[in-house]
Amino acid sequence: MEFTSGELADGIAVVRPTGRLNMVSAGRLRELVTSTVAGGRSRVVVDMSGVEFIDSSGLGALISGLKTARQAGGDLRIAAPNEQVSLVLRLTNMDRVLPVYATAETAYGNG
């Protein structure tokens, strides 16, 4: 799995994982979100458009990132998941905690 990151308008951080978000890669996502928030950007979007698969470890990393961002006064939102990721979110009821947005740019009402 590869990760890229960037920034949208208003200091919103974007993390873009590519590949399989599973036990092997979940720790890296957790670290990346933690360092992003520690760097002063507490509003984070995880652009899931490049994620082909997610498992419970990946979900755990997203929830950990959500908690980290909220403790810093921000939020973590997810954007553009594929059908497998969307299905996992629905089946686990995580879509209630992590609402899905069409694009990273619209996750915070921009774009």
C-alpha positions as YAML, in Angstrom:
chain: A
units: angstrom
residues:
- id: 1
  name: MET
  ca: [0.00, 0.00, 0.00]
- id: 2
  name: GLU
  ca: [1.14, 3.49, -0.82]
- id: 3
  name: PHE
  ca: [0.10, 6.74, 0.82]
- id: 4
  name: THR
  ca: [0.19, 10.27, -0.52]
- id: 5
  name: SER
  ca: [-0.96, 13.35, 1.27]
- id: 6
  name: GLY
  ca: [-1.75, 16.92, 0.45]
- id: 7
  name: GLU
  ca: [-3.85, 19.85, 1.41]
- id: 8
  name: LEU
  ca: [-7.09, 21.37, 0.18]
- id: 9
  name: ALA
  ca: [-8.32, 24.90, 0.75]
- id: 10
  name: ASP
  ca: [-8.70, 26.12, 4.33]
- id: 11
  name: GLY
  ca: [-5.94, 23.84, 5.65]
- id: 12
  name: ILE
  ca: [-7.86, 20.60, 5.18]
- id: 13
  name: ALA
  ca: [-5.45, 17.67, 4.95]
- id: 14
  name: VAL
  ca: [-6.02, 14.88, 2.44]
- id: 15
  name: VAL
  ca: [-4.58, 11.40, 2.84]
- id: 16
  name: ARG
  ca: [-4.79, 9.13, -0.21]
- id: 17
  name: PRO
  ca: [-4.11, 5.45, 0.43]
- id: 18
  name: THR
  ca: [-3.74, 3.20, -2.61]
- id: 19
  name: GLY
  ca: [-4.10, -0.60, -2.50]
- id: 20
  name: ARG
  ca: [-5.33, -2.83, 0.30]
- id: 21
  name: LEU
  ca: [-6.08, -1.22, 3.66]
- id: 22
  name: ASN
  ca: [-5.55, -4.20, 5.91]
- id: 23
  name: MET
  ca: [-3.56, -5.39, 8.93]
- id: 24
  name: VAL
  ca: [-0.28, -4.80, 7.09]
- id: 25
  name: SER
  ca: [-0.98, -1.18, 6.14]
- id: 26
  name: ALA
  ca: [-3.39, 0.03, 8.85]
- id: 27
  name: GLY
  ca: [-0.60, 1.08, 11.21]
- id: 28
  name: ARG
  ca: [0.90, 3.36, 8.56]
- id: 29
  name: LEU
  ca: [-2.46, 5.10, 8.03]
- id: 30
  name: ARG
  ca: [-2.82, 5.56, 11.77]
- id: 31
  name: GLU
  ca: [0.68, 7.09, 11.98]
- id: 32
  name: LEU
  ca: [0.07, 9.37, 9.01]
- id: 33
  name: VAL
  ca: [-3.18, 10.76, 10.43]
- id: 34
  name: THR
  ca: [-1.59, 11.21, 13.86]
- id: 35
  name: SER
  ca: [1.37, 13.14, 12.43]
- id: 36
  name: THR
  ca: [-0.95, 15.24, 10.26]
- id: 37
  name: VAL
  ca: [-3.04, 16.24, 13.28]
- id: 38
  name: ALA
  ca: [0.08, 16.82, 15.39]
- id: 39
  name: GLY
  ca: [1.27, 19.13, 12.61]
- id: 40
  name: GLY
  ca: [-1.73, 21.38, 13.18]
- id: 41
  name: ARG
  ca: [-4.20, 20.09, 10.58]
- id: 42
  name: SER
  ca: [-7.07, 18.52, 12.52]
- id: 43
  name: ARG
  ca: [-9.54, 18.43, 9.61]
- id: 44
  name: VAL
  ca: [-8.60, 15.37, 7.60]
- id: 45
  name: VAL
  ca: [-10.14, 13.67, 4.56]
- id: 46
  name: VAL
  ca: [-9.14, 10.12, 3.69]
- id: 47
  name: ASP
  ca: [-9.66, 9.81, -0.06]
- id: 48
  name: MET
  ca: [-10.53, 6.13, -0.48]
- id: 49
  name: SER
  ca: [-10.73, 6.19, -4.30]
- id: 50
  name: GLY
  ca: [-7.52, 4.17, -4.58]
- id: 51
  name: VAL
  ca: [-8.42, 1.59, -1.91]
- id: 52
  name: GLU
  ca: [-9.46, -1.71, -3.45]
- id: 53
  name: PHE
  ca: [-10.07, -3.59, -0.17]
- id: 54
  name: ILE
  ca: [-10.54, -2.83, 3.53]
- id: 55
  name: ASP
  ca: [-10.71, -5.17, 6.51]
- id: 56
  name: SER
  ca: [-11.32, -4.72, 10.23]
- id: 57
  name: SER
  ca: [-7.77, -3.44, 10.79]
- id: 58
  name: GLY
  ca: [-8.36, -0.76, 8.17]
- id: 59
  name: LEU
  ca: [-11.63, 0.20, 9.84]
- id: 60
  name: GLY
  ca: [-9.79, 0.39, 13.16]
- id: 61
  name: ALA
  ca: [-7.22, 2.74, 11.67]
- id: 62
  name: LEU
  ca: [-9.97, 5.02, 10.37]
- id: 63
  name: ILE
  ca: [-11.68, 5.07, 13.78]
- id: 64
  name: SER
  ca: [-8.36, 5.77, 15.48]
- id: 65
  name: GLY
  ca: [-7.78, 8.67, 13.09]
- id: 66
  name: LEU
  ca: [-11.29, 9.96, 13.75]
- id: 67
  name: LYS
  ca: [-10.65, 9.92, 17.50]
- id: 68
  name: THR
  ca: [-7.27, 11.65, 17.08]
- id: 69
  name: ALA
  ca: [-8.75, 14.38, 14.88]
- id: 70
  name: ARG
  ca: [-11.72, 14.98, 17.17]
- id: 71
  name: GLN
  ca: [-9.53, 15.21, 20.25]
- id: 72
  name: ALA
  ca: [-7.69, 18.02, 18.47]
- id: 73
  name: GLY
  ca: [-10.96, 19.83, 17.74]
- id: 74
  name: GLY
  ca: [-11.27, 18.59, 14.15]
- id: 75
  name: ASP
  ca: [-12.81, 15.69, 12.29]
- id: 76
  name: LEU
  ca: [-11.93, 12.88, 9.90]
- id: 77
  name: ARG
  ca: [-14.09, 12.22, 6.88]
- id: 78
  name: ILE
  ca: [-13.86, 9.68, 4.09]
- id: 79
  name: ALA
  ca: [-14.44, 10.23, 0.41]
- id: 80
  name: ALA
  ca: [-14.93, 8.22, -2.77]
- id: 81
  name: PRO
  ca: [-14.92, 4.63, -1.48]
- id: 82
  name: ASN
  ca: [-15.44, 1.82, -3.98]
- id: 83
  name: GLU
  ca: [-18.31, -0.65, -3.64]
- id: 84
  name: GLN
  ca: [-16.39, -3.13, -1.44]
- id: 85
  name: VAL
  ca: [-15.36, -0.42, 1.00]
- id: 86
  name: SER
  ca: [-18.89, 1.05, 1.01]
- id: 87
  name: LEU
  ca: [-20.36, -2.39, 1.67]
- id: 88
  name: VAL
  ca: [-18.03, -3.01, 4.62]
- id: 89
  name: LEU
  ca: [-18.93, 0.41, 6.05]
- id: 90
  name: ARG
  ca: [-22.65, -0.35, 5.72]
- id: 91
  name: LEU
  ca: [-22.45, -3.90, 7.10]
- id: 92
  name: THR
  ca: [-20.54, -2.74, 10.16]
- id: 93
  name: ASN
  ca: [-22.73, 0.37, 10.57]
- id: 94
  name: MET
  ca: [-19.54, 2.42, 10.39]
- id: 95
  name: ASP
  ca: [-21.18, 4.60, 7.73]
- id: 96
  name: ARG
  ca: [-23.10, 6.18, 10.62]
- id: 97
  name: VAL
  ca: [-19.85, 7.18, 12.31]
- id: 98
  name: LEU
  ca: [-17.89, 7.89, 9.12]
- id: 99
  name: PRO
  ca: [-20.28, 9.38, 6.58]
- id: 100
  name: VAL
  ca: [-19.20, 8.98, 2.98]
- id: 101
  name: TYR
  ca: [-18.65, 11.94, 0.66]
- id: 102
  name: ALA
  ca: [-18.42, 11.81, -3.12]
- id: 103
  name: THR
  ca: [-15.05, 13.55, -3.32]
- id: 104
  name: ALA
  ca: [-12.35, 14.82, -0.99]
- id: 105
  name: GLU
  ca: [-13.17, 18.35, -2.11]
- id: 106
  name: THR
  ca: [-16.82, 18.08, -0.99]
- id: 107
  name: ALA
  ca: [-16.18, 16.35, 2.35]
- id: 108
  name: TYR
  ca: [-16.04, 19.67, 4.20]
- id: 109
  name: GLY
  ca: [-18.48, 21.50, 1.94]
- id: 110
  name: ASN
  ca: [-15.87, 22.85, -0.45]
- id: 111
  name: GLY
  ca: [-15.92, 22.43, -4.20]
...
